[in-house]
Structure formats: structure tokens, C-alpha cells
Amino acid sequence: MEKEIVWTLVARKDFWQIVEYLAENWPQSALEKFSRTLNLKVELLQKHPHLGFKSSKYSRFRRTTYYKILHAYLRSA
């Protein structure tokens, strides 16, 4: 069963800051690649919510890496 992905306000703000940065500083192809990769990762997380690493500090959170410098933190329901 697929899970719903709910973005926090902070996550949405961070996302749009990343998009704006890419749009201003990288070619359009980089922005498109970022978008495709992120969409694929979100789809995977919906189908397999236990992907990623368990947080050693918070048991209800998992961390997934999108790029070397971009991570998502997921809270289990």
C-alpha cells in the first residue's frame, strides 16, 4: 500500500530555494534532472516507506539521500 508524502512548510521552502538556485546558476538540464530524480525518489518512498537509514537519534525518522548534499528526513506514521 502506498503512503502519502506530506511536505512540511520548511521542506517546501527549502525545495523552492533549491529550484531557484538551480534555475539561476545551472543549465535547464540540471533543473530537469533534479526534478526527475526527486519525483522518482518520492515514488519509491511512497511504495517503500522503509527505504533509507534509521535515525540513531529519533526512532521514528529515516534519512534518504537524493544527492551528496541533499537529504530527506521522513517520519513514520
C-alpha positions as YAML, in Angstrom:
chain: A
units: angstrom
residues:
- id: 1
  name: MET
  ca: [0.00, 0.00, 0.00]
- id: 2
  name: GLU
  ca: [1.37, 3.38, -0.99]
- id: 3
  name: LYS
  ca: [1.95, 6.01, 1.68]
- id: 4
  name: GLU
  ca: [1.16, 9.67, 1.30]
- id: 5
  name: ILE
  ca: [4.14, 12.01, 1.25]
- id: 6
  name: VAL
  ca: [3.42, 15.17, 3.23]
- id: 7
  name: TRP
  ca: [5.88, 18.03, 2.84]
- id: 8
  name: THR
  ca: [6.39, 20.31, 5.83]
- id: 9
  name: LEU
  ca: [6.40, 24.06, 5.30]
- id: 10
  name: VAL
  ca: [10.17, 24.09, 5.87]
- id: 11
  name: ALA
  ca: [10.68, 21.31, 3.32]
- id: 12
  name: ARG
  ca: [8.60, 23.15, 0.72]
- id: 13
  name: LYS
  ca: [10.54, 26.36, 1.31]
- id: 14
  name: ASP
  ca: [13.87, 24.50, 1.01]
- id: 15
  name: PHE
  ca: [12.69, 22.80, -2.17]
- id: 16
  name: TRP
  ca: [11.80, 26.09, -3.85]
- id: 17
  name: GLN
  ca: [15.09, 27.65, -2.77]
- id: 18
  name: ILE
  ca: [16.92, 24.76, -4.43]
- id: 19
  name: VAL
  ca: [14.84, 25.13, -7.60]
- id: 20
  name: GLU
  ca: [15.52, 28.88, -7.71]
- id: 21
  name: TYR
  ca: [19.25, 28.31, -7.20]
- id: 22
  name: LEU
  ca: [19.41, 25.71, -9.96]
- id: 23
  name: ALA
  ca: [17.39, 27.91, -12.31]
- id: 24
  name: GLU
  ca: [19.73, 30.86, -11.75]
- id: 25
  name: ASN
  ca: [23.08, 29.04, -11.69]
- id: 26
  name: TRP
  ca: [22.81, 25.83, -13.67]
- id: 27
  name: PRO
  ca: [21.61, 24.85, -17.14]
- id: 28
  name: GLN
  ca: [17.96, 23.93, -17.62]
- id: 29
  name: SER
  ca: [19.03, 20.29, -17.98]
- id: 30
  name: ALA
  ca: [20.24, 20.28, -14.35]
- id: 31
  name: LEU
  ca: [16.89, 21.54, -13.12]
- id: 32
  name: GLU
  ca: [15.09, 18.91, -15.18]
- id: 33
  name: LYS
  ca: [17.37, 16.16, -13.86]
- id: 34
  name: PHE
  ca: [16.79, 17.32, -10.28]
- id: 35
  name: SER
  ca: [13.03, 17.27, -10.84]
- id: 36
  name: ARG
  ca: [13.05, 13.80, -12.42]
- id: 37
  name: THR
  ca: [15.28, 12.36, -9.72]
- id: 38
  name: LEU
  ca: [13.22, 13.85, -6.92]
- id: 39
  name: ASN
  ca: [9.97, 12.56, -8.42]
- id: 40
  name: LEU
  ca: [11.42, 9.06, -8.75]
- id: 41
  name: LYS
  ca: [12.63, 9.09, -5.14]
- id: 42
  name: VAL
  ca: [9.25, 10.28, -3.89]
- id: 43
  name: GLU
  ca: [7.51, 7.50, -5.82]
- id: 44
  name: LEU
  ca: [9.92, 4.95, -4.33]
- id: 45
  name: LEU
  ca: [9.29, 6.26, -0.83]
- id: 46
  name: GLN
  ca: [5.54, 6.06, -1.34]
- id: 47
  name: LYS
  ca: [5.85, 2.40, -2.30]
- id: 48
  name: HIS
  ca: [8.67, 1.51, 0.12]
- id: 49
  name: PRO
  ca: [8.49, 3.84, 3.14]
- id: 50
  name: HIS
  ca: [11.24, 1.97, 4.98]
- id: 51
  name: LEU
  ca: [13.95, 2.93, 2.48]
- id: 52
  name: GLY
  ca: [16.81, 4.91, 3.88]
- id: 53
  name: PHE
  ca: [18.62, 4.80, 7.18]
- id: 54
  name: LYS
  ca: [17.05, 4.83, 10.63]
- id: 55
  name: SER
  ca: [17.96, 7.87, 12.64]
- id: 56
  name: SER
  ca: [20.12, 6.96, 15.61]
- id: 57
  name: LYS
  ca: [18.69, 9.94, 17.48]
- id: 58
  name: TYR
  ca: [14.99, 9.72, 16.60]
- id: 59
  name: SER
  ca: [13.49, 6.27, 16.12]
- id: 60
  name: ARG
  ca: [10.51, 7.48, 14.07]
- id: 61
  name: PHE
  ca: [12.70, 9.17, 11.45]
- id: 62
  name: ARG
  ca: [14.56, 7.80, 8.45]
- id: 63
  name: ARG
  ca: [17.06, 9.59, 6.20]
- id: 64
  name: THR
  ca: [17.26, 9.25, 2.45]
- id: 65
  name: THR
  ca: [19.92, 10.83, 0.26]
- id: 66
  name: TYR
  ca: [18.98, 12.41, -3.07]
- id: 67
  name: TYR
  ca: [22.32, 13.93, -3.91]
- id: 68
  name: LYS
  ca: [25.56, 14.15, -1.96]
- id: 69
  name: ILE
  ca: [24.35, 17.33, -0.29]
- id: 70
  name: LEU
  ca: [20.57, 16.84, -0.25]
- id: 71
  name: HIS
  ca: [18.84, 14.60, 2.27]
- id: 72
  name: ALA
  ca: [15.22, 13.99, 3.16]
- id: 73
  name: TYR
  ca: [14.10, 13.10, 6.65]
- id: 74
  name: LEU
  ca: [10.96, 11.02, 6.89]
- id: 75
  name: ARG
  ca: [8.78, 10.45, 9.90]
- id: 76
  name: SER
  ca: [6.94, 7.16, 10.20]
- id: 77
  name: ALA
  ca: [3.26, 7.45, 10.98]
...
